[in-house]
Amino acid sequence: MTTDKNLRYQQNLKNRKLAIVVLPCAHWPALQLQIKEIQQALLLAKPGSYLELA
């Protein structure tokens, strides 16, 4: 998990073996409101996947 929304532009993500979930912000009170969406994204994350939450 990261909050770096530019990661896909800064790094070559081709052929990676890890899943990336990009959170919409780093502000804990705001993230608490999206816990279910974050949990779902983590459950769906598979090696090589990239998911950016809004």
Contacts in CASP RR format, 6 or more apart in sequence:
PFRMAT RR
TARGET T0000
AUTHOR 0000-0000-0000
METHOD contacts of the structure
MODEL  1
MTTDKNLRYQQNLKNRKLAIVVLPCAHWPALQLQIKEIQQALLLAKPGSY
LELA
1 21 0 8 1.000
1 22 0 8 1.000
1 23 0 8 1.000
1 38 0 8 1.000
1 42 0 8 1.000
2 20 0 8 1.000
2 21 0 8 1.000
2 22 0 8 1.000
2 23 0 8 1.000
3 22 0 8 1.000
3 23 0 8 1.000
3 24 0 8 1.000
3 25 0 8 1.000
3 26 0 8 1.000
4 10 0 8 1.000
4 22 0 8 1.000
5 22 0 8 1.000
5 52 0 8 1.000
7 13 0 8 1.000
7 20 0 8 1.000
7 22 0 8 1.000
8 50 0 8 1.000
13 20 0 8 1.000
13 48 0 8 1.000
13 50 0 8 1.000
16 47 0 8 1.000
16 48 0 8 1.000
17 47 0 8 1.000
17 48 0 8 1.000
18 47 0 8 1.000
18 48 0 8 1.000
19 45 0 8 1.000
19 46 0 8 1.000
19 47 0 8 1.000
19 48 0 8 1.000
19 49 0 8 1.000
19 50 0 8 1.000
19 51 0 8 1.000
20 45 0 8 1.000
20 48 0 8 1.000
20 49 0 8 1.000
20 50 0 8 1.000
20 51 0 8 1.000
21 38 0 8 1.000
21 41 0 8 1.000
21 42 0 8 1.000
21 45 0 8 1.000
21 51 0 8 1.000
21 53 0 8 1.000
22 50 0 8 1.000
22 51 0 8 1.000
22 52 0 8 1.000
22 53 0 8 1.000
23 31 0 8 1.000
23 38 0 8 1.000
23 53 0 8 1.000
24 30 0 8 1.000
24 31 0 8 1.000
24 34 0 8 1.000
24 53 0 8 1.000
24 54 0 8 1.000
25 31 0 8 1.000
31 38 0 8 1.000
34 53 0 8 1.000
37 53 0 8 1.000
38 53 0 8 1.000
41 51 0 8 1.000
41 53 0 8 1.000
44 51 0 8 1.000
45 51 0 8 1.000
END
